[in-house]
């Protein structure tokens, strides 16, 4: 059985979808814990540019990275 099939059986995601999810989780963490520019966050998380991060992040959270940061970073700082 291939790794892709094993991963899909265990969590329902392909390797590509899983990798994208991990990148988005890392981007979310950086958005909330730093004030780095979105372009920097995108490249640090493995996205080729901020447009790609924006598209993927909006599909995941229904907000752009900037909107998400503005809405949640204050709460994140207060709890950590």
C-alpha positions, 0 to 999 in steps of 0.5 A: 500500500502506498503512503498516499493511500495509507494517509488517506485511509487514516485521516481522509486526506491526500499527501498534498491536502495534508501538506497544505493543511500543515502549511496553513496551520503554520501560517495561522500561528505566525499570523497570530504570534508575529507582525511579519508581513503576509508575504514573509509568512507565505514564503516561510510556510512554503507558499510561493507567494502571498496570493497563493496563501490568500487563496488557500487561507480564505478557502480554509477560514473564509477570511484573508490572512490579514482579516484573520490576523486583525480579528484574532491576534489581540485575543491570541496575545491575551491568552498566551 
